[in-house]
Amino acid sequence: MKAVGNYLLIKKTEEGTKKTQGGLLLSEKDRSDIRYIKAEVVSVGDQVTAIKENDFVFYDKHNAHKVEYKNKTYQVIKLQDIVVVL
């Protein structure tokens, strides 16, 4: 599977649960205060030059679309939705 154009195929990294100062355990889905999510780049489109496969990025979680392939879930995003490259 290969991304095309200015799209990237990414795999979201799982962060697990976080403990608040008050002692509550929050899952990733409950953390509405976090807008950007870390992911590993699986494939880049032919118009993407600054990012390569296996890079880690932070992207806007509101602009990603899920894709399932061979029982694995990936995200498809546009290059403009990336805010940080690690």
C-alpha positions in Angstrom: 0.0 0.0 0.0 1.5 3.4 -1.0 0.3 6.9 -0.5 -0.1 9.2 -3.5 0.1 13.0 -4.1 0.5 15.0 -1.0 -0.9 12.3 1.3 0.8 10.3 4.0 0.0 6.9 5.3 0.8 6.7 9.1 0.4 4.4 12.0 -0.6 6.0 15.2 1.5 5.2 18.3 -0.4 3.9 21.3 0.2 5.9 24.4 -2.0 4.0 26.8 -3.6 5.5 29.9 -2.4 8.6 31.7 -2.9 9.4 35.4 -4.1 12.9 36.3 -2.9 14.9 39.3 -6.1 13.9 41.1 -5.4 10.2 40.5 -7.9 9.5 37.7 -6.8 7.2 34.9 -7.7 8.5 31.4 -7.5 6.5 28.2 -6.4 8.2 25.0 -10.0 8.6 23.9 -10.8 10.5 27.1 -8.0 13.0 26.7 -9.8 15.8 24.7 -7.2 18.3 25.7 -4.7 16.7 23.4 -5.2 17.8 19.7 -2.0 16.5 18.2 -1.1 12.8 18.1 2.3 11.0 17.5 2.5 8.6 14.6 5.1 6.7 12.5 5.1 7.4 8.7 4.5 4.2 6.8 4.4 5.7 3.2 4.6 9.1 1.6 3.1 10.4 -1.6 5.2 11.4 -4.6 4.7 15.2 -3.9 6.0 14.9 -0.3 9.7 15.8 0.0 10.4 16.9 3.6 9.2 13.7 5.3 10.3 10.2 4.7 9.2 6.7 5.7 9.9 5.7 9.3 9.9 9.3 10.5 7.8 10.2 13.6 5.4 13.1 13.3 2.7 14.9 15.3 -0.5 15.4 13.3 -3.9 17.0 13.8 -6.1 14.2 15.0 -9.3 15.9 13.6 -8.1 15.6 10.0 -7.1 11.9 9.8 -9.1 9.2 8.1 -8.9 5.5 9.1 -8.0 2.8 6.6 -8.0 -0.9 7.4 -5.7 -3.2 5.4 -4.8 -6.8 6.2 -6.4 -6.4 9.7 -4.3 -3.4 10.6 -5.6 0.1 11.0 -3.7 3.1 9.5 -4.5 6.8 9.2 -4.4 8.8 6.0 -3.5 12.5 6.3 -2.5 15.4 4.1 1.0 16.9 4.4 -0.5 20.2 5.7 -1.9 18.4 8.8 1.6 17.6 10.1 2.8 20.1 12.8 6.1 18.5 14.0 8.6 16.0 12.5 10.8 14.3 15.1 
